[in-house]
Amino acid sequence: MPDCEQDFIARTMQRLAGELSAEPGPSAAAMWWRLNLRMRQERARRAQAPLIWMTRILYLAIALLAAFLVTLMTQLSGPVVTTGLVAFGVLTIPAGIALWGWARSGF
């Protein structure tokens, strides 16, 4: 390779290296903002975890009740079924309302 080309390549490489080192990094304010954003997102995720589990438990209870009613409806008398439905409603409806309100509150 001729010396002229080597000099051109060397100058180009030095110029590129100088441009890369001259780039400013992120400011302290930007880094602080990103850290606070990440912390807020993590707190929101942790606050939603109980809501997610309670919703799953509510769906499981509804599914179990449906399975119970389908399999045992013909064997049970009217008052037993009515009492079971009332007891289930007393337990799950307030829990569902509370979970719905919690989800809408913006946690």
Buried (B, 14 or more C-beta within 10 A) or exposed (E): EEEEEEEEEEEEEEEEEEEEEEEEEEEEEEEEEEEEEEEEEEEEEEEBEEBEEBBEEBEEBEEEBEEBBEEEEEEBEEEEBEEBEEEBEEEBEEBBEEBEEBEEEEE
